[in-house]
Amino acid sequence: MAYGLVGNDFLGDLAACAQSLHLSGSLSPRVLRAIVRHLSDVEVQHSVETGSGASTLLFSHLSRDHTVFAVDGGSGSITNIKTSALLDPSTTQFVEGPTQITLPAYRFCHRLQVALLDGPHAFPFPALEYYYIYPHLDTGALLILDDIHIRSVHDFFRFLSADEMFQLVAVVERTAFFRRTASAPFDSFGDGWPLQGYNKHLLMRFVWWERTKIAVPPKIRRSLKGMWRRIHNSHS
């Protein structure tokens, strides 16, 4: 099978076994087909994912070099994949252990054309995984974020949707697909929070008084202060 091309027979076989690969379930056939569709014009040399399941089997045929960061923990997410007849083991390597430990220690030697974030979902772990992966994404790379119905992940989804580094191209069920733009990567060792789209508008319930004071001319502010003092003195 040529890399980057999978047939309907393969997708059918994958859909048939997907839900039995992981105790917590796996990506639906519709999402798996969306991955194929969004990568139809991308030559995937290098890809990564956090978590393991049906997507791993798919990427083993879509990518020449796929790296999986995952923990089995009795879920079958690694053992079931490694023993599946649908896996191409020649393209796939597993880095086993909590991504909170394995990703910071891993050395990325290549640019990435695809990254799927589907590891631990508790705050702040999806963002932590993103931190170690996003500097390596190629322009035009596909960033896939699963389980955006979980509030901690949905907050991260909103952040990515507002960021100039990414364009939201689709939401399929509970999975979001972003495309890396040509914008310069955010400095991963700096702060620069005002430069991020999600942070450009402050929460008004905390700053409305400061903003109001700036909007009111000084002469009117002085008049209002004088009026307030007179009202206060008349009641004292």
Buried (B, 14 or more C-beta within 10 A) or exposed (E): EEBBEBEEEBBEBBBEBBBEBBEEEBBBBEBBBBBBEBBEEBEBBBBBBBBBBBBBBBBBBBBBBBBBBBBBEEBBBBEBBBEBEBBBEEBBEBBEEBBBEBBEEBEBEEEBBBBBBBBBBEBBBBBBBBBBBBEBBBEEBBBBBBBBEBEBBBBBBEBBBBBEBBBBEEBBBBBBBBBBBEEEEBEEEEEEEEEBBBEEEEEEEEEEEEEEEEEEEEEEEEEEEEEEEEEEEEEE
